Amino acid sequence: MTSAALSLSALLAASALVAPAASAAPQNDRPAAAPAGWERVDGAELAKFARNDGRAQAPAATGLSASAQADDSGTFALKSVRNGRFTATEKNYAAPNTGVLRARSAEVTGGWEGFAFEWHEATETYALKSLANNRYVAVEGNYTGNTQNVLRARSTGAGTWERFTLYYNEDADRWALQSALNGRFVAMENGYTGSLQYVLRARSLEVTGSWEQFELFEITG
């Protein structure tokens, strides 16, 4: 299994925006399923990925909070393949969007872009805890309109709302997240405008292309 992890200098250089890869628009008319070529990743496999010899890793940027990291988790930055931006927690947004996740950072600057991935053996899923506010990422299934199923770091505990299945495509070296709440894959809303541009939403029934694909960078230090 290969990795997208880079040294901090390479990470910053690679974080400049690139033209989005061509892909089909997200579709919502078929049952959720992992497409051919994608494999489910369990806790042991992610740990192996994080420790694999020869992989350069991104050191923790100034401002990362060690207290937000769980002992049994790895800490990562999530970069959208669609727009080449890192996912950040908007902890300063006003309610009801406080803590919403958006792929809007050109580089990893600190806790805003850091997430602890915590494996849950019983459900074989991951919970993501934001280092920006020490809250778990939830899928807002009760929201309506274009905010329905947005991802928001707002929970103090992890239940079905906060659990995700992690998939990996070894050939493409890409990752995808599927919500345990609604069975939908997480997509980056590149076509949105305003304060929710690039917001992450669990709304795709399959991985159709770069909308639902991410690169995973380990944060160390």
Secondary structure, DSSP 8 states (H G I E B T S, - for coil): -------HHHHHHHTS------------SS-----TT-EE--HHHHHHHHH-TT---EE--TT--GGGS-TTEEEEEEEETTT--EEEEETTS-TTSTTEEEEEESS--SGGG-EEEEEETTTTEEEEEETTTS-EEEE-TT--GGGTTBEEEEESS-SGGGEEEEEEETTTTEEEEEETTT--EEEE-TT--GGGTTBEEEEESS--SGGG-EEEEEEE-
